[in-house]
Amino acid sequence: MVNGTIFYIGGLVKMKKFAVCLGLLLVGTGIAFAGSGETAKVNSLIDEGLFTHESAISQAAAALTDDEKNAVYEDNKKQWWPFALNLGIGYGVGSYVQGDTKFAVASTIIDASCDAAVFFCYMGIAAQALKNRTSDGMSYEQWTDQQWTAYAPWVAGMCAAGGVATVWRVIETVRPFTYAKQYNAKLRDSLNANDVSFMVLPSLSPDNSMQLAAVCKVTF
């Protein structure tokens, strides 16, 4: 009888432990799903536009843990490597990849305009050379100053277009670095990652007794 009673009490203890563990598991799972939902919401807002949804992102990010904020930051931060595309190809290709759409469109228009101007001036020079050659029947060495002067507008236009294209290509190359820096700083601010957080953690005292300790975490 005594053994049966002990077994019954032990069974109740085990059942209680199981219920507690199950409850903790369900609570933990619910928290995990809630955190996942908030993370997805923040990521969605960032995709829609960091600068236009800054306030909404900050509000949604308040429900995230520090680890979740860091994960969101790492997933969405801009890289600087697209500068190679702007340098090698131009036309804002690297900026399109980086998501800097306004600058990319401007680069496409400017690069295309410069290339068109250079080509147009080259065709003007070729047409003028053909005209001088066929109308006067003279070799290049026999052309007059007036004939050479006719090339001046086309040469000047080609030089101007080439100069603008060169300067803009330098700007295109530098832009991905500055854009990534500005974007990442705004992203960190929007996620409230530059803040101070406090945590209470268990720790052991010198006499091996359990106690609670307050920990301050500063992220910057």
Residue pairs with C-beta under 8 A, 6 or more apart in sequence:
34 63
35 63
35 64
35 65
35 68
38 60
38 63
38 64
38 68
39 64
39 68
39 71
39 72
41 60
42 57
42 60
42 61
42 64
42 72
42 191
43 72
43 75
43 76
45 53
45 56
45 57
45 60
46 53
46 57
46 72
46 76
46 187
46 190
50 57
50 76
50 183
50 186
50 187
50 190
51 186
54 186
54 189
54 190
57 190
57 191
58 190
58 191
58 192
61 69
61 72
61 190
61 191
61 192
62 192
64 72
64 191
66 193
66 197
66 217
66 219
69 191
69 192
69 193
70 193
72 191
73 184
73 187
73 188
73 191
73 193
76 187
77 180
77 183
77 184
77 187
78 98
78 99
78 179
78 180
78 183
78 184
79 98
79 180
80 176
80 177
80 180
81 176
82 93
82 94
82 95
82 97
82 98
82 176
83 94
83 173
83 174
83 175
83 176
83 177
84 94
85 93
85 94
85 97
86 92
86 93
86 94
86 95
86 107
86 169
86 172
86 173
86 175
86 176
87 94
87 169
87 172
87 173
90 107
90 111
90 169
90 172
91 107
91 108
91 111
91 112
92 103
92 104
92 105
92 106
92 107
92 108
92 111
92 172
93 104
94 172
94 176
95 101
95 103
95 104
95 107
95 172
95 175
95 176
95 179
96 104
98 176
98 179
98 180
100 175
100 176
100 179
103 175
103 179
107 168
107 172
110 164
110 165
110 168
111 165
111 168
111 169
114 161
114 162
114 164
114 165
114 168
115 165
117 157
117 158
117 160
117 161
118 158
118 161
118 162
118 165
120 157
121 154
121 155
121 157
121 158
121 161
122 154
122 158
124 153
124 154
124 157
125 151
125 154
125 155
125 158
128 150
128 151
128 154
129 151
132 138
132 143
132 147
132 150
136 142
136 143
136 147
188 194
193 219
194 219
194 220
195 219
196 216
196 217
196 218
196 219
197 216
197 217
197 219
198 214
198 215
198 216
198 217
199 214
199 215
199 217
200 212
200 213
200 214
200 215
201 212
201 213
201 215
202 210
202 211
202 212
202 213
203 210
203 211
203 212
203 213
204 210
204 211
205 211
